[in-house]
Amino acid sequence: MRFIGLMSGTSVDAVDGVLAEFESDAPSASFTTLAFASRAMPEALRRSLLELQQPGPDELARASLASIALTDLYAEVSLELLSTLGANQTGSEQGGCDQGGPVQVAAIGAHGQTVRHRPELGYTVQLIDGARLAEMTGCQSVVDFRSGDVAAGGQGAPLVPAFHALAFGSTALRRAVVNIGGIANVSLLPVGGGTVTGFDTGPGNLLMDAWCERHLGQPFDRDGDWAAGGKVDHVLLEAMLAEPYFGLPPPKSTGRDLFTPDWLDRQLAVSRSKGAADLTPRDIQTTLAELTALTIGRVCQAFGAGEIRVCGGGALNAHLMRRIAQIAAPIEVSSTAAIGIDPLAVEALAFAWLARQRILNRPGNLPAVTGARGPRILGAVYPAPPGKG
């Protein structure tokens, strides 16, 4: 069975998609990545999505329009992936899903863009229009993966540890899989298929990206070069580490609701009141990178990981990867490319797998990770339009 997985994460920089083939319906079936595609987030849409992270006027209308634009971008990525199968095989010159022919795309799994995540209040909001996605692609589409877990008392996130266990589990050593997007999350995989745990460790790239954009006018710090040239301010670092979220026991998850530029400005004010030096913007960037590396490295050390595999955009930040390796030493640290999976494709692969779970009526969550009352089948299914599936 073939599935498409689509993801736009808390960095709000792109929509990534994969076409994956699973060898059978078996729960532990191996998979192959057949194609990868990505579209950069148009600046106007990116701004709209970032503005929707905080309360503002006319939110319902703005969110609806942003959802339409984002869904259209998801559809573009899907159609590019479908085109790799060939028009004769998909049954449509524009791409689509042929459930009866020799080539089969069973469904699209689309995460959507999180604009609110408040599981403690019983809700989480991801913008995506499942009906529109199905209509535009001709494919059965699965969306809204988090709500079922939240309804069962869970965090609704992270949802990727179950897939990480399938893709990266080891019979030889304890492995930590770290996804560094806007927020960083970790999957802790014991040897030989024991109980998988995981949670959001805190900021990944989002504070570094915001600070870089504020001071350099660039959306991110390429290779971590700017951060690499500064120095860590330990007064600021300790002020940030005093954030109560870091001391909460799992299950826990977080997002832009908490770790905003205003949050950083408050920590800067606290550190100055405690006698922090007059920091340069570059030193603050270095300290933000240290916060991300430290909160990841400490978790992996406490787990007793034998190795750390990193995916997401943070895997391309050379300075951040060096700091994680230094903090977590002697644990081996590398990107998931070292074991044959593109670090930028891992989250999209997870949503292809989650769509597969939904179509096969199997649970997609891990209660030990999210805190839900039990396993739940996740996702809302929108059928392909008549004649397309």
ROLUM-980235 format. One line per 8 residues: number of its first residue (from 1); their letters; for each residue x, y, z of C-alpha. Coordinates in steps of 0.1 Angstrom, whole numbers, plus 2048, in hexadecimal, padded with zeros to 3 digits. Example, Ala and Ser with C-alpha at 12.3 -4.5 7.8 and 13.67 -1.06 7.14 Angstrom:
1	AS	87B,7D3,84E; 889,7F5,847
//
This chain:
1	MRFIGLMS	800,800,800; 80C,823,7F8; 805,842,80C; 80E,866,80A; 818,879,82A; 818,89F,82D; 826,8B5,848; 82A,8DA,850
9	GTSVDAVD	83A,8DE,872; 83E,8F9,88C; 85A,909,878; 840,913,85E; 859,913,842; 84D,8F8,82A; 835,8DC,822; 848,8BB,81F
17	GVLAEFES	839,89C,810; 843,878,809; 835,85B,7F5; 83B,83B,809; 834,817,801; 82E,7FD,81D; 835,7DA,814; 816,7CB,824
25	DAPSASFT	7FA,7D2,83D; 80E,7C3,859; 813,7DB,877; 839,7D8,874; 83A,7DA,84E; 859,7EA,840; 855,808,829; 867,819,80D
33	TLAFASRA	868,83E,805; 85F,841,7E0; 860,867,7DC; 865,887,7F0; 858,8AA,7E8; 857,8CB,7F9; 849,8EE,7F4; 856,90C,806
41	MPEALRRS	83B,91F,81A; 831,93E,807; 83A,95C,81C; 817,96A,81E; 809,949,829; 826,944,842; 81E,966,851; 7F9,95E,854
49	LLELQQPG	800,93D,865; 818,94D,87E; 800,969,886; 7E5,94F,88C; 7FB,940,8A8; 7EF,95C,8BE; 7CC,96C,8C4; 7C3,987,8AB
57	PDELARAS	7A5,996,899; 78F,983,881; 7A1,962,889; 786,94B,87B; 786,95B,858; 7AC,95E,857; 7B1,93A,863; 798,92D,848
65	LASIALTD	7AA,940,82C; 7CC,934,839; 7BF,910,83A; 7B4,912,816; 7D6,920,80B; 7E9,906,81F; 7D4,8E9,812; 7DB,8F5,7EF
73	LYAEVSLE	800,8F3,7F6; 7FC,8D0,805; 7E9,8C6,7E5; 806,8D3,7CF; 81E,8BD,7E2; 807,89F,7E0; 802,8A4,7BA; 827,8A5,7B5
81	LLSTLGAN	82B,885,7C8; 80F,875,7B5; 81E,87F,794; 83D,869,79C; 826,84B,798; 81D,854,774; 7FC,861,767; 7F3,83F,758
89	QTGSEQGG	7F6,82E,779; 7E3,848,78E; 7C7,84B,775; 7C8,870,773; 7DE,888,75F; 7DE,89F,77D; 7E6,883,795; 7CE,870,7AC
97	CDQGGPVQ	7C8,84F,7BD; 7BF,82F,7AC; 7B3,816,7C6; 7AE,7FA,7AC; 7CC,7FC,795; 7EF,7ED,79A; 7FB,80C,7AB; 7E8,817,7CA
105	VAAIGAHG	7E9,836,7DF; 7D3,82D,7FC; 7D1,84F,80C; 7E2,870,814; 7EA,877,839; 7ED,89D,83F; 7F6,8AC,861; 7ED,8D0,859
113	QTVRHRPE	7FA,8EF,86B; 7F7,8F1,891; 7EB,914,89B; 7E0,90B,8BE; 7EA,8EF,8D5; 7DA,8EF,8F7; 7D4,8CA,901; 7D0,8D4,925
121	LGYTVQLI	7B1,8E7,91B; 7A5,8CA,905; 7AD,8D8,8E2; 7C6,8DA,8C6; 7C2,8EB,8A5; 7D3,8E2,884; 7C9,8F5,864; 7C2,8DE,847
129	DGARLAEM	7A3,8D8,831; 7A0,8B3,82C; 783,8B5,814; 795,8CE,7FE; 7B5,8B8,7FF; 7A2,89A,7F3; 790,8AD,7D8; 7B0,8BD,7CA
137	TGCQSVVD	7C5,89D,7CA; 7AA,883,7C3; 7B7,870,7E1; 7A7,864,801; 7B6,87B,81C; 7BB,877,841; 7BF,896,857; 7B9,8A1,87B
145	FRSGDVAA	7D0,887,88C; 7D3,898,8AE; 7AF,89D,8B9; 7A7,878,8C0; 7C4,876,8D8; 7BB,897,8E9; 797,88B,8ED; 7A5,86C,8FF
153	GGQGAPLV	7B7,883,918; 7D9,883,906; 7F0,89E,8FA; 7E9,897,8D5; 80F,899,8D0; 828,88E,8C8; 819,874,8B1; 839,86A,89F
161	PAFHALAF	849,853,8BA; 834,835,8AE; 842,839,88B; 865,83F,898; 863,81E,8AA; 85A,80D,889; 875,820,875; 891,822,88E
169	GSTALRRA	88D,808,8A9; 8AB,7F3,8B1; 8B2,7D1,8C0; 8D5,7DC,8CA; 8D3,7FD,8DC; 8BD,818,8EA; 8B7,832,8D0; 8AA,856,8D4
177	VVNIGGIA	89A,865,8B5; 898,88B,8B6; 883,89F,89F; 88E,8C4,89F; 875,8D9,88E; 867,8F9,89D; 861,8E4,8BC; 878,8C7,8C4
185	NVSLLPVG	86A,8A5,8CE; 87C,885,8D8; 872,860,8D4; 883,849,8ED; 886,826,8DE; 891,80A,8F6; 8A3,7EC,8E9; 88E,7D1,8D8
193	GGTVTGFD	86B,7E2,8D8; 864,7EB,8FC; 84E,808,906; 854,826,8F1; 853,848,901; 858,86B,8F4; 84E,88F,8F8; 855,8B3,8ED
201	TGPGNLLM	875,8BE,8FC; 86E,8E3,8F5; 87A,8FC,8DB; 88B,8EE,8BC; 891,908,8A1; 874,920,8A7; 885,938,8BF; 8A6,938,8AC
209	DAWCERHL	893,93E,88C; 87F,95B,89A; 89F,96B,8A9; 8B2,967,888; 895,977,875; 893,994,88D; 8B8,99C,88C; 8C5,98F,86A
217	GQPFDRDG	8A5,991,855; 8AA,96C,84D; 891,950,855; 8AB,939,865; 8D0,936,86F; 8DE,922,852; 8F5,906,860; 8F3,918,882
225	DWAAGGKV	910,92E,876; 903,94D,888; 8FF,93A,8A9; 921,929,8A5; 932,94B,8A7; 923,957,8C8; 926,94D,8EC; 90D,93E,904
233	DHVLLEAM	900,954,920; 8F9,93E,93D; 8E3,957,950; 8CB,958,932; 8CD,932,92E; 8C4,92C,952; 8A7,945,94F; 899,932,931
241	LAEPYFGL	89E,910,942; 889,91C,95F; 86B,91A,949; 853,902,95B; 84D,8EE,93C; 870,8DF,93D; 869,8D1,960; 848,8C1,957
249	PPPKSTGR	848,89B,956; 83C,88B,936; 824,886,925; 827,8AA,919; 827,8BE,8F9; 82A,8E2,8F0; 82C,8FB,8D3; 82A,91F,8C9
257	DLFTPDWL	80F,925,8E3; 82B,926,8FD; 84C,92C,8EC; 846,94D,8DB; 85D,96A,8D4; 84C,97B,8F1; 857,95E,907; 87B,964,8FC
265	DRQLAVSR	878,989,903; 86B,982,927; 889,96B,92D; 8A1,986,920; 891,99E,939; 894,985,955; 8B9,97E,94D; 8C1,9A4,94C
273	SKGAADLT	8B1,9A8,96E; 8C8,98D,97B; 8E7,99F,96D; 8EB,98F,94B; 905,99F,935; 8FB,9B7,919; 8F7,99B,900; 8FC,99F,8DB
281	PRDIQTTL	8E1,990,8C5; 8F9,976,8BA; 900,96B,8DE; 8DB,967,8E3; 8D8,951,8C4; 8F4,93C,8D1; 8E2,939,8F3; 8C2,92F,8E1
289	AELTALTI	8D4,913,8CF; 8E2,908,8F0; 8BF,906,8FF; 8B4,8EF,8E3; 8D3,8D9,8E5; 8D3,8D7,90A; 8AE,8CE,90E; 8B3,8B2,8F4
297	GRVCQAFG	8D4,8A5,900; 8CA,8A2,924; 8AB,88E,91C; 8BF,876,906; 8DA,872,921; 8BF,86B,93C; 8B0,850,925; 8D2,83F,921
305	AGEIRVCG	8D1,841,8FB; 8EC,82F,8E8; 8E7,845,8CA; 8D3,864,8C0; 8C4,867,89D; 8B8,88A,894; 89E,894,87A; 88D,8B4,870
313	GGALNAHL	89C,8D5,865; 8B2,8D6,884; 8C6,8B9,877; 8D4,8D1,85D; 8E0,8E9,877; 905,8E0,87B; 90B,8F4,89A; 8EC,8E6,8AC
321	MRRIAQIA	8F6,8C2,8A3; 919,8C8,8B0; 90B,8D5,8D1; 8F3,8B8,8D5; 910,8A0,8D0; 926,8B2,8E9; 90B,8B4,903; 900,890,8FF
329	APIEVSST	924,881,8FB; 92D,865,8F8; 90C,85D,8E8; 90F,85C,8C2; 8FB,877,8B0; 8F3,879,88B; 8D5,881,875; 8BE,865,869
337	AAIGIDPL	8CF,867,848; 8E9,850,858; 8D0,834,858; 8C1,83C,836; 8A4,854,83C; 8A5,878,831; 8A1,88D,851; 889,8A5,83F
345	AVEALAFA	872,888,836; 86E,877,857; 84F,88A,864; 83D,888,843; 844,862,843; 835,861,866; 814,86F,858; 814,857,83B
353	WLARQRIL	816,83C,856; 7FB,84C,86B; 7E4,84E,84C; 7EB,829,847; 7E2,822,86B; 7C1,834,867; 7B8,822,846; 7C0,801,856
361	NRPGNLPA	7AC,80B,876; 7CA,808,88D; 7D4,81F,8A9; 7EC,83B,8A1; 7F5,848,8C4; 80A,83A,8E0; 7F9,840,901; 81B,83E,913
369	VTGARGPR	826,85C,8FE; 807,872,8FD; 7F5,868,91D; 7D5,85E,90C; 7BE,846,91E; 7C6,82B,904; 7CE,824,8E0; 7B9,838,8C7
377	ILGAVYPA	7B3,837,8A2; 7BD,85A,897; 7B2,86F,879; 794,87B,866; 790,86B,844; 783,87E,825; 77B,867,808; 788,86D,7E5
385	PPGKG	76F,87E,7CE; 759,867,7B9; 76B,858,79C; 78D,85F,7AB; 791,843,7C5
//
